[in-house]
Amino acid sequence: MKWITPASHRQQRPRAVGISLLGIGRWIREHARSMGCFALFFALEGCALQPAASSGHDPAPWVRFWTSYQAKFIDPQGRVIDFEDGGITTSEGQSYALFFSLAANDQPLFQKILAWTQDNLAQGSLAAHLPAWRWGKRPDQQWGVLDANSAADADLWIAYTLIQAGHLWHRPGYTALGTLLAKRIADAEVATLPGLGPMLLPGQQGFHPSPNTYVLNPSYVPLPVLEGLAHALPHGPWRAMAEQLPHFIAAAAAPHGFAPNWVAYTPNSGYTVAPEGPLGSYDAIRVYLWAGMSNPHTPGARSILHSVSGMANYLQAHLLPPVSVNRETGAVTGTGPVGFSAALIPYLMQKDLQPQVENQWLRLTADTDRATGLYGKNPRYYDQNLALFALGWVYHTIRFSQQGNLEPDWVRP
């Protein structure tokens, strides 16, 4: 049976936090002349709503959003629940929550999430086992692992976050656990592809369908994460992977500059359409997000940003992002959920596309449910996660150094 990847469940997802223009008020004001009178009014309104945010370094809006996310999606045990998918938990959700709790400097929550992840997804030890990617109610009505295969992007985020937590909180136990997990990822989920070198396979099983074919996911390898691991573990495959990443993203996004969800690689043919098809959608949106959040001084960051210019070009003629794009033809369909708009804000800001940033921000403001502090009347897990990353970058609560280290607001002067 073909393994269903974590990404396959992203057919529906929209909404996340009520923060209006606050964190980018100063940025919009600085560009108000080029954006016209309406933009100037818009920026002034944002300033009036929260003058303290004009510095761009106010963590309060992001902290409020993260608190609202916890109330909705994280149970007292430290389990992240995806209500849109039958109340399941994925290693992706656990990895993101672990990272956000570090960004928020919440050590008790971090330990809860880590403990639940180890006990329920990793047979009690992330040092000894890769986590299963999917957990929930089984047909026999018992709760437990539904699919024991791994999800390499979640594994990578967990290893990276543990190493960063060990450094930021001076907890050598976290560093040791993250290091062991990273070594296990290198052994089980990294393959040396002829003509490319080491590349991250999306899971331990199911992504090498024939001796000469590999299936890859461009959204699984954020540049800051690879760079951070390369500096922390110089003897692993991470440096070579970070150096290869700009070429990989450029080839995967060719010829129209749109990232696909999946791409196949064969040594003689190079990159081709994956068995999953040529579309870029719920997975691919993270390629633009990671490109926008990467430190521009990290080697390869600007190249990656340029390689995925198709979305920026599209948004110069359209208000909102599409839900899917055909990597081969450039044809688009539908309108993406609100989380897509959130994910694109750092990317558009890095490209200095002020009117396009304004359009996405207007959508976030319009879709805010002030009763929940999330986006939409029925807030969906994946949208909130996209927005937590993107708005963490906007409000400077999540920033990465040139070397890929996490630089949360609480450690910067």
URDA-V199490 format. One record per pair of residues at least 24 apart in sequence whose C-alpha atoms are under 10 Angstrom apart, sorted by sequence separation. I is the first residue (numbers start at 1). J is the second residue. If there is no record, write none. Layout:
# URDA-V199490
i: <I/I>
j: <J/J>
This chain:
# URDA-V199490
i: <21/22/23/25/73/120/121/130/131/158/159/221/259/260/261/288/320/339/20/21/22/25/26/29/120/121/130/156/157/159/259/260/261/338/339/20/21/22/25/91/121/122/155/156/159/258/259/261/285/338/19/21/22/23/25/26/27/70/90/94/121/131/155/218/253/258/259/260/21/22/23/25/26/27/69/89/122/221/259/338/20/21/22/23/24/25/26/27/121/126/155/156/258/259/338/19/20/22/23/24/25/26/78/91/155/156/218/219/258/338/19/22/23/24/25/66/70/78/90/91/218/253/21/22/23/24/77/78/89/126/216/217/312/21/22/23/24/76/78/79/80/126/152/156/311/315/22/23/66/78/79/155/218/253/23/66/74/77/78/79/150/217/218/312/22/23/76/77/78/79/80/152/153/216/285/311/312/319/320/339/23/63/67/76/78/79/80/152/200/311/316/319/338/23/66/75/77/78/79/150/151/152/198/199/200/249/285/309/315/318/319/338/22/23/70/74/77/78/91/94/150/198/199/285/308/309/312/316/317/319/320/321/63/77/91/93/197/198/219/284/315/316/319/320/343/19/20/63/79/90/91/92/93/117/198/199/200/218/219/220/281/282/284/312/315/318/319/339/342/343/19/62/90/91/92/198/199/217/218/219/280/281/282/305/309/315/338/339/340/341/342/343/344/345/18/19/90/91/197/198/199/217/218/219/280/281/305/320/337/339/340/342/343/344/346/347/17/18/89/90/91/114/156/196/197/198/217/218/279/280/281/312/315/319/339/342/343/346/17/19/59/89/90/192/196/199/216/217/218/279/280/281/305/306/315/337/338/339/341/342/343/345/346/349/18/19/88/89/90/191/198/199/216/217/278/279/280/305/337/338/339/340/341/342/343/344/345/346/17/18/88/89/153/155/182/190/197/215/216/217/278/279/280/339/340/342/343/346/17/87/88/89/114/152/153/154/155/190/196/215/216/257/259/278/279/302/338/339/342/343/345/346/16/17/87/88/127/128/152/153/154/187/199/214/215/216/257/258/259/277/278/279/302/338/339/341/342/345/86/87/127/131/151/152/153/179/183/186/187/214/215/257/258/259/277/278/279/280/293/340/17/85/86/126/127/129/130/151/152/178/182/186/190/196/213/214/215/253/256/257/258/259/277/278/279/281/285/289/292/293/339/16/17/110/125/126/127/128/129/130/150/151/152/186/196/213/214/255/256/257/258/259/278/279/280/281/288/292/293/294/16/127/128/150/151/179/183/212/213/214/246/247/250/254/255/256/257/258/279/289/290/291/292/293/294/81/82/126/127/130/149/150/151/179/182/183/212/213/246/249/250/253/254/256/257/258/273/282/285/286/289/290/292/293/296/81/88/89/90/110/126/127/129/130/149/150/182/211/212/213/216/245/246/249/250/252/253/255/256/257/273/281/282/285/288/289/291/292/295/88/89/90/125/126/127/128/129/148/149/182/208/210/212/213/215/242/243/244/245/246/247/248/249/250/251/252/253/254/257/258/272/285/287/288/289/290/291/292/293/294/88/89/90/127/148/149/175/207/208/212/213/214/215/217/242/243/246/247/250/253/256/282/286/287/288/289/290/291/292/293/88/95/96/99/103/107/126/130/213/215/216/242/245/246/249/250/282/285/286/288/289/292/91/92/95/98/99/102/130/213/215/245/246/248/249/281/285/288/289/291/292/90/91/92/94/95/98/101/102/105/202/214/215/246/247/287/288/90/91/92/93/94/95/96/97/99/100/213/215/246/91/92/95/96/99/102/103/107/91/92/94/95/98/99/102/105/157/219/220/261/90/91/92/94/95/98/101/105/153/156/157/160/161/164/219/220/222/223/260/261/263/92/95/96/99/152/155/156/157/160/163/164/218/219/221/222/225/260/261/262/91/92/95/99/102/153/154/156/159/160/163/209/217/218/219/220/221/222/224/258/259/260/261/91/95/98/102/153/160/161/217/219/220/222/223/224/258/259/260/152/153/157/160/161/164/218/219/222/223/258/259/260/151/152/153/156/157/160/163/196/218/219/221/222/224/225/256/258/133/156/159/163/217/219/220/223/224/256/257/258/13/194/195/196/219/222/223/224/227/256/257/258/12/160/193/194/195/219/222/223/227/255/256/258/12/130/156/193/194/195/254/255/256/257/10/130/193/194/196/224/253/254/255/256/9/10/195/223/252/253/254/255/256/9/223/252/254/223/224/223/223/6/6/7/6/293/289/293/289/292/290/293/294/282/286/289/290/293/282/285/289/292/293/301/298/286/298/299/286/289/295/296/297/298/299/293/294/295/296/297/298/293/294/295/296/297/298/293/294/295/294/295/295/294/295/6/5/6/5/5/4/6/3/5/6/7/4/5/6/3/5/6/6/6/232/228/231/232/227/228/230/231/232/227/228/229/230/231/224/225/227/228/229/224/227/228/229/224/226/227/228/224/225/226/227/228/224/225/223/224/225/223/224/225/222/224/6/5/6/5/3/5/3/4/5/2/3/2/3/1/2/2/7/168/167/168/167/168/164/168/164/165/163/164/164/168/160/161/160/161/160/8/7/7/8/13/11/12/10/11/10/9/10/7/8/7/8/7/6/7/100/93/97/100/104/93/96/100/103/92/96/99/97/93/96/100/96/104/84/103/104/83/84/85/103/83/84/85/102/103/83/84/100/82/83/84/100/82/99/72/81/82/71/72/80/71/72/68/69/103/105/68/69/102/103/104/105/68/69/103/104/105/67/68/73/102/103/104/105/65/66/67/72/73/99/103/65/66/72/73/100/103/64/65/72/64/65/69/12/73/11/69/39/43/69/39/42/68/69/35/66/35/36/39/65/66/69/34/35/42/28/31/34/66/14/15/16/27/31/32/65/66/13/14/15/16/31/32/35/65/12/13/14/15/31/12/13/14/15/17/24/62/63/13/14/15/16/28/62/65/66/13/14/15/27/28/62/65/62/28/62/63/28/61/62/61/62/59/62/63/24/59/62/24/61/62/63/59/60/62/57/58/59/61/62/21/24/57/58/59/60/56/57/58/59/56/57/58/59/21/55/56/57/20/21/56/19/20/53/20/21/20/21/19/20/18/19/20/17/18/20/16/17/18/20/15/16/18/19/59/17/18/59/16/17/18/19/58/59/15/16/17/18/57/14/15/16/17/18/15/18/19/17/18/19/57/16/17/18/16/17/18/16/17/18/15/16/17/15/16/14/15/16/14/15/16/17/14/15/16/14/15/16/13/14/15/16/13/14/15/16/17/13/14/15/16/17/24/27/12/13/14/15/16/23/13/14/15/16/23/12/13/14/15/16/17/23/24/12/13/15/16/17/23/24/10/14/15/16/19/22/23/22/23/17>
j: <45/46/47/49/97/144/145/154/155/182/183/245/283/284/285/312/344/363/45/46/47/50/51/54/145/146/155/181/182/184/284/285/286/363/364/46/47/48/51/117/147/148/181/182/185/284/285/287/311/364/46/48/49/50/52/53/54/97/117/121/148/158/182/245/280/285/286/287/49/50/51/53/54/55/97/117/150/249/287/366/49/50/51/52/53/54/55/56/150/155/184/185/287/288/367/49/50/52/53/54/55/56/108/121/185/186/248/249/288/368/50/53/54/55/56/97/101/109/121/122/249/284/53/54/55/56/109/110/121/158/248/249/344/54/55/56/57/109/111/112/113/159/185/189/344/348/56/57/100/112/113/189/252/287/58/101/109/112/113/114/185/252/253/347/58/59/112/113/114/115/116/188/189/252/321/347/348/355/356/375/60/100/104/113/115/116/117/189/237/348/353/356/375/61/104/113/115/116/117/188/189/190/236/237/238/287/323/347/353/356/357/376/61/62/109/113/116/117/130/133/189/237/238/324/347/348/351/355/356/358/359/360/103/117/131/133/237/238/259/324/355/356/359/360/383/60/61/104/120/131/132/133/134/158/239/240/241/259/260/261/322/323/325/353/356/359/360/380/383/384/61/104/132/133/134/240/241/259/260/261/322/323/324/347/351/357/380/381/382/383/384/385/386/387/61/62/133/134/240/241/242/260/261/262/323/324/348/363/380/382/383/385/386/387/389/390/61/62/133/134/135/158/200/240/241/242/261/262/323/324/325/356/359/363/383/386/387/390/62/64/104/134/135/237/241/244/261/262/263/324/325/326/350/351/360/382/383/384/386/387/388/390/391/394/64/65/134/135/136/237/244/245/262/263/324/325/326/351/383/384/385/386/387/388/389/390/391/392/64/65/135/136/200/202/229/237/244/262/263/264/325/326/327/386/387/389/390/393/65/135/136/137/162/200/201/202/203/238/244/263/264/305/307/326/327/350/386/387/390/391/393/394/65/66/136/137/176/177/201/202/203/236/248/263/264/265/306/307/308/326/327/328/351/387/388/390/391/394/136/137/177/181/201/202/203/229/233/236/237/264/265/307/308/309/327/328/329/330/343/390/68/136/137/177/178/180/181/202/203/229/233/237/241/247/264/265/266/304/307/308/309/310/328/329/330/332/336/340/343/344/390/68/69/162/177/178/179/180/181/182/202/203/204/238/248/265/266/307/308/309/310/311/330/331/332/333/340/344/345/346/69/180/181/203/204/232/236/265/266/267/299/300/303/307/308/309/310/311/332/342/343/344/345/346/347/135/136/180/181/184/203/204/205/233/236/237/266/267/300/303/304/307/308/310/311/312/327/336/339/340/343/344/346/347/350/136/143/144/145/165/181/182/184/185/204/205/237/266/267/268/271/300/301/304/305/307/308/310/311/312/328/336/337/340/343/344/346/347/350/144/145/146/181/182/183/184/185/204/205/238/264/266/268/269/271/298/299/300/301/302/303/304/305/306/307/308/309/310/313/314/328/341/343/344/345/346/347/348/349/350/145/146/147/184/205/206/232/264/265/269/270/271/272/274/299/300/303/304/307/310/313/339/343/344/345/346/347/348/349/350/146/153/154/157/161/165/184/188/271/273/274/300/303/304/307/308/340/343/344/346/347/350/150/151/154/157/158/161/189/272/274/304/305/307/308/340/344/347/348/350/351/150/151/152/154/155/158/161/162/165/262/274/275/306/307/347/348/151/152/153/154/155/156/157/158/160/161/274/276/307/153/154/157/158/161/164/165/169/154/155/157/158/161/162/165/168/220/282/283/324/154/155/156/158/159/162/165/169/217/220/221/224/225/228/283/284/286/287/324/325/327/157/160/161/164/217/220/221/222/225/228/229/283/284/286/287/290/325/326/327/157/158/161/165/168/219/220/222/225/226/229/275/283/284/285/286/287/288/290/324/325/326/327/158/162/165/169/220/227/228/284/286/287/289/290/291/325/326/327/220/221/225/228/229/232/286/287/290/291/326/327/328/220/221/222/225/226/229/232/265/287/288/290/291/293/294/325/327/203/226/229/233/287/289/290/293/294/326/327/328/84/265/266/267/290/293/294/295/298/327/328/329/84/232/265/266/267/291/294/295/299/327/328/330/85/203/229/266/267/268/327/328/329/330/84/204/267/268/270/298/327/328/329/330/84/85/270/298/327/328/329/330/331/85/299/328/330/300/301/301/304/90/91/92/92/389/386/390/387/390/389/392/393/382/386/389/390/393/383/386/390/393/394/402/400/389/401/402/390/393/399/400/401/402/403/398/399/400/401/402/403/399/400/401/402/403/404/400/401/402/402/403/404/404/405/133/133/134/134/147/147/149/147/149/150/151/149/150/151/149/151/152/153/154/403/400/403/404/400/401/403/404/405/401/402/403/404/405/399/400/402/403/404/400/403/404/405/401/403/404/405/402/403/404/405/406/403/404/403/404/405/404/405/406/404/406/202/202/203/203/203/206/205/206/207/205/206/206/207/206/207/209/217/405/405/406/406/407/404/408/405/406/405/406/407/411/404/405/405/406/406/261/261/262/276/282/281/282/281/282/282/282/283/281/282/282/283/283/283/284/385/381/385/388/392/382/385/389/392/382/386/389/388/385/388/392/389/397/378/397/398/378/379/380/398/379/380/381/398/399/380/381/397/380/381/382/398/381/398/372/381/382/372/373/381/373/374/371/372/406/408/372/373/406/407/408/409/373/374/408/409/410/373/374/379/408/409/410/411/372/373/374/379/380/406/410/373/374/380/381/408/411/373/374/381/374/375/379/323/384/323/381/354/358/384/355/358/384/385/353/384/354/355/358/384/385/388/354/355/362/349/352/355/387/336/337/338/349/353/354/387/388/336/337/338/339/354/355/358/388/336/337/338/339/355/337/338/339/340/342/349/387/388/339/340/341/342/354/388/391/392/340/341/342/354/355/389/392/390/357/391/392/358/391/392/392/393/391/394/395/357/392/395/358/395/396/397/394/395/397/393/394/395/397/398/358/361/394/395/396/397/394/395/396/397/395/396/397/398/361/395/396/397/361/362/397/361/362/395/363/364/364/365/364/365/364/365/366/364/365/367/364/365/366/368/364/365/367/368/408/367/368/409/367/368/369/370/409/410/367/368/369/370/409/367/368/369/370/371/369/372/373/372/373/374/412/372/373/374/373/374/375/374/375/376/374/375/376/375/376/375/376/377/376/377/378/379/377/378/379/378/379/380/378/379/380/381/379/380/381/382/383/380/381/382/383/384/391/394/380/381/382/383/384/391/382/383/384/385/392/382/383/384/385/386/387/393/394/383/384/386/387/388/394/395/382/386/387/388/391/394/395/395/396/391>
